[in-house]
Amino acid sequence: MSSYSQDLKGVCVDKLATSTGIREGSCLEFSGGLVKGFSESSRSFLDLRGLGSIGLPGIVDMHVHLRGLELSYKEDEVSGSLAALAGCVTAVVDMPNTKPPLKTPEALEAKLRALKSGSHVDYGVYAGIPYSVEDPQLMASMPIAGFKAYPEDLESPSKVLCSVLKAAESRGLLFIVHPEHPEMLKTPDYGFDRNNSRPCYAEAAAVDEVLKLISECGFKPRVHITHASCPSTVLRAKKYGFTVDVTPHHLLLDVDSFKPLNSLWCESKVNPPLRGLVEKSLLWKLLLEGYVDAIASDHAPHASWEKLWLHPSQCSPGFPSLEFWPGALMRIFALMNVESLYARLTSLGPSSILGLKGYGGLDSGFKASLSIFTPEPLEFHGGSYSKARISPYLGFKTLNCLASVIRGRLSYFKGRVLVGEGWGVNMFEFKG
């Protein structure tokens, strides 16, 4: 490790984007891993001015699949967090569809141990919907971000679902929902024309189902609708007072980019599916108009043999993105001169939804975590940290991740990892 791996006294960048505005040529001073304030002096600071550097509060990706446990052949906490670090993501929240699924206190505890020992970035984890009505309160007392409901979970016994809502409400945890109604996913999925087998109205119906569940149970935790792929889903979620995120791939890709029998068809398979150009354009419109609360990647790595040389009905849905999406979207938001909106959607928004204190901003007392990009060419690793290699993001034009700063420490710089396994901390360890 270089000397840069020591705690920084401060950082200077050409442009600093916060959720409220842009500061040109700014220097930010740190103390004890926290932001102390803006400084006129750059002495002893890491000065990145002159590189076209654009800094923003550390990116928090609130929807990733780091796999691990028995699925470590796809990805694990070490490789996934390294991919995050190299992409300028400073914190991730892991999903519970692992093997075994995080539906028991024992499985959840095993996952927390793996994250603690392996993660290079700050982290959290969601619990799955438990099998037992007795487990939600115990799992809610553990340091987790909330509970994740997949389509099939909406068919769980009502006593279990109500117990989850009660536990989430009592502990201030998030109830995060994959919005596709299970009844409407029973049409055979042949891998082609997935807009019909997994249609937009299935997303809207799932949001309705959550509202119905809350009414029947009498408990109302904070509800978040994740990876909305349809404009109608965003509008329905906002109508009911839920928060909502969209993914980079639903903003950057559309189904017309990947034709049947094209060798890239399995590469782009994802749930919910890519939509048409009209839906993609309307998602952008809603995002720019303030209807979207966050951007989250849905990083979903698979082994190459699960994505290649298979019929589209058989290949696994999802693809890796942590190393690619932040720079790809940063480039677009910078071209539109709306870097502050990008900071709001990738840092302040996720942190607020998750109920995190000290993340998402650069005010005095906040965690000194920054994501810093540059248009300048770097000696780039080329996506080698994630175990997964099959991704439609390969070849995208991006801004490069120049540096990732986590809690005042330069953790990644010009392609070099400067912190070890276990540097990341559980952001929910000290929740109230």
N, C-alpha and C positions, 0 to 999 in steps of 0.2 A: 504494500500500500504506500501511496505517496504521502507527503506531509499534508496534503489537502484533506486527508481523512480526519484531521483534528477538527474540533469545533471551530466554526467560522465566527469572526467578529462582525462580519457584515458582507453584503454583496451589492455591487453596482451593475446596472443593466442599462441598455439604450432606451428601452421602453418597459414600463411596469404597468401592467393591466390589473386593476382591481375591479370589483363589481360595481363601483361607483364612478370610475373614470380612469384616465390614462395619465401617468406621470412620465415625463421625458427625462432621460439621463439621471435616474434616481439612484440613490444609495440607501440601503436599508440596514440598520444596525441591529445586531442580535446580542442577547445576554442570557446565558443559562439555557440555551435552546429555545428561547422565546424572542419575539420581536420586541425591540426596545423602542424603535421609532425611525423616522427618516433622518438622515444625517447629511450635512454638507461636506463633511470630510470623508475621504475614501482611504485614508491611511490604514494599513493593515487589513483592508477589505479585499475580497476577491473581486477584481474589477474586470467585468466582461463587456465593457463598453467598446464600441468600435467593431463589434462582430454582428451587428444587426440583432442583438439579443433582445428577446421579448420574454419577460418574466411575469408570472401570475401566481396567486396562492396555490399551494400544492394541489394537484388534481386528485380528487377522491372518486374512485370508480366503485359505485355502490352495487354493482352486479357483475361478479366474475365467478368462473368455475375453475378453481385451482386443482380440482380432482383430489389426488392424494389417496391415502388409505389403500384399498384394494384396486383403485384405478390409477395408481401412480405411473403405470406404463403410458398413460395419456399425458399427464402433467402431475406435478406435485408442488408442495408449498415452496420449495427452493426454486425450481425452474420457473414457476408462474410468477413469483415475486421478483425474480431477476428480470423477467420480461417486462413487468410493470415498471421497474426501476429504469430500464433502458428506454422505455417509452415516455418517461417523465411523469409517470403516475406514482404518487407518493403514499397512497393509501388505497386499500381494496377491502371489499366486503364479500366474503365467500358464500357460495350457494350450497344448499344441503343435499343435492341429488348425487351423493357420493355412494360408495359401496363399502360398508353398509350405509344406508341412508341415515341422515342425522335426525332420526325419529325417536331415539331413546337417549336418556341422560348419559349412558355409557359411550355411545357412538359420538355424541357431542363432545364429551370430555376428551376422547381420543383425538378428535379434530383440533380442539383447542391446544392440546399438547403439541401436535404436529406444527401448527401455525407458530406457536411460541418459539419452538426450536429452529424452525426453518425460514421464517419470513424475513426478507430484506427490507420490507416496507411496513408501515403501520397497517393494521388489519382489524377486521371484525368478521363475524360469521352469523348467518341466520340458522335457526333450527328448522327442521321440517315439521310437518303436522304430525304429532305423536300418534302412536297406536292406542295408547291408554289414556283414559280421561283423567287419571291421577298425575300424569307426567308434566303437563304444561306449566303448572306453578313451579315445580322443581327446576325445569329447564329455564323458565323465565328468571329464576334467581341466579342463574349462571351469567357470566359476562358476555352476552350476545347482543346482536343488533335488533333481533325480532324473530318473527316466524314467517316462513315462505309457504304459500299455498300454490301448488300446481293444479292444472285442470282436474286431474283425478282426485285431488284432495277435497274438491268441492262436493264430492259424493261421499265423504267420510260421515260417520254417524254424527247427528246434530249435537249430541252431548259432548263429543270430542271437540268439534268446531267451536261451540259456545265456551268450552273450558279454555280453549286457546285465546279467544277474543277477550275473555275475562282476565286471563293472565297477562296478556299484552297490554290491556288497558291499565291494570293495577300497577304494572312496572314501567309504564311509559314506553313500551317497545313498539316497533313497527310491525304492521301486518302487511306484508308485501305479496302481491298477487300476479301470477302469470295469467293474463286475461284471454283465455280461450275456454268456452263452455264445453264440458266433457260430452254432453249429449250431442253437440253439433260437430264433434270430431270423430263420430262413428262411421262417417262415409269413408270407404276405402281410400287410402292415400297411395296412389300409384307412382308418386314422385314427380309427376308432371302436372301442370295446371293446378298448383297447390292453392291458388286463390279460391278455387271452388271447394277443395277438400278441407281447407282451413280458412274460411271466409271472414271478411270484416265483421259481419253481423254476429259471428261467434265471439269475437272480442267484446262487442258491446253487451251481448247477453251475459257474459261473465261478470262484467262490471255491475250490471243489474242484479245478478245473483249475490254479489257481495253486499250490496245495499239491503237486499232482502234478508240475508243472514244476520246482519247487524240489527235490523228491526226485530227479527224473531228472537234473537238471543238477549237483546237489551243491553249489550256492551258495545262501546264504540272506541276502539283504539285508533291510533293514527293509521290510516290506510294509504298504501301507495300502489299504484298500478305501474308495472314495469314493462319495458320494451314494447310500448304501444306502436303498432305498425300502421294503424289506420287513423285518419283525422277524426272519424266518428268516435273512436275510443278515447282520444284526448279530450274531446268536447264532453263526452259522457262523464268521464272521471272528474273533470273540473265542475260540471253541473252538480255533482254529488258532494263536492268539497274534498275530494281525494287529491293527492299529489300524483304526478305522472312523469315518467321519463321516456325518452326515445333513444334508440341506438344509433351509433355512427353508420352501421350498414344499411339501416332503413332510410337514412338521410343521403347516403352516397351511392347506393346500388338500387337497381330495380330489376324486376323479372325480365324485362325486355333485353337486358344485357346478357342473359344466359338462356340460350335457346335449347329445346329438347334435343337430345343426342349430342350436344356439345360436350367436349371432354371436361368442361368446367362445371357442368350441371351439379354434380355431387359436391363440388367444392363450395358452391354457393347455397347449398341446402341448409335451412335454418328454420327454427320455430320461434315465433310466428314467421311465416314465409315472407320473402321479398314481395313487395307490391308493385303496381304499375307506376309509370312516370307521373300520372295525375296524382295518385296518392302521395308519392314522394314529394312532389312540388307543394302539395297542400300541407304536408308535415312541416316543411321549411317555412311556409307562410305562418302557421300557428306558432312555431318556435320564435320567429322574428317578432310576432305580435305579443309574446309573453305568456302564451297558454301552457308552454312546456316548462316544467320545474327543474329538470336535470337531464344530462346526457350520461348514459351508462352503457358499457361496452357489450355485456353478455359474452365476454371472452369464454369460448367453449371449445377447448382443444380435444382432438382425437388423434389416435395413431393413424399413420398414412394408410394402412390396410383397411381402415374403417371408412376412408373417404375415396379411395381410388379403385377403379376397375370393378365397380359394383353397379347394379341397376339403381337408379335414383330412389326407388321404393325401399331399398335395402341399406343404403349408406346412412351414416349417422348424421343427425342435424347439428349444425354449429361449426364454428371455426375460430382459430386464434386471432386475437386482434390487439392485445395489450401493447405490443411493440410498435404498432402502426397507427392506430386510430387517433391518438392525441396530436401527432404531427400533421396527419392528413387533414383533420378538421381545423387545427390551428392555422394552417395555410389559407383555408377558405375564409375563416373569420377575419384574418389579417387583411386579406384582399378586400373584404367588405368594410374594413375599418371599424369592426365591432368586437374588438378584443375584450372589452369589458363584459359584453354579453357572454362571451366564451368563458370568462372567469366566473361569471355568475352560474352558468349551467354546469360547469365541471368541478367547481370547488365550493362556493357558498351554498348553491342549491342542494347538492347531495349532503353536505354537512348539516344544513338546517333540517332536511327531511329526516335524517338519521338521529337528530337531537344531540349532535356532537357539540361540545363546548371547546373553544380554542382552535377550531379548524375552520378553514374556508375564508379567512380574511388575513389582512396584514396590519391590523391595528395593534397597538401596544398590548402585550400580554398574550397574543395569539401564538400558536406554535410557529416556529420559524421554518416552515416548510414551503418550498417554492419549486415550480416547474419552469425551466428556462429553455427556450427554443432559439434556434438560429437558422437563417436561410443559407448560411455558409456551408460548403461541403466539409464533411468530417470523415475520419477513418471509421466507418460505420461497421458494426458487427454483422449486419444483414439478416437479422431475425434469427439468431442462433441460440438465444437463451431459452425460449419455449421449446418443449419437446415436440410440439406439433409443427408440421412444415407445410400443410396444405391450407392456403388462405387466399381469398380473392383480393386481399389488401396488397399482396405482393405486386410491385410495379406501380403502386399509387405514388403520385407526387406528394411529398410531405416536407414540412420543416423538420429539421433534425433536433433531437433532444441534446442540448448542449450540456445541461447540468440538472440533476435532481438534488435538492437540499431537503433533508428530513430532520426536523427538530434541531436546526442549527448546524447540522453536519453535512458537508459535501459528500453525498452518497454515491453519485455517479457523475463522471466528468469526461467529456470527449471520448466516449466509448469505453471508459474504464470503470469497473465496479470498485468502490472504495469502502464498502462496509461488508461485514460478514453475515452469515446465517444467524438469525435471532436478533438482528438489530431492530427490527420492527416491534412495536408494542401494540397490545390490544387496546383499541380506542374506547372500548366499553368496559374496561376493567374496573373503573371507579364510578360507574353510573349510580345514580341515586335509587 
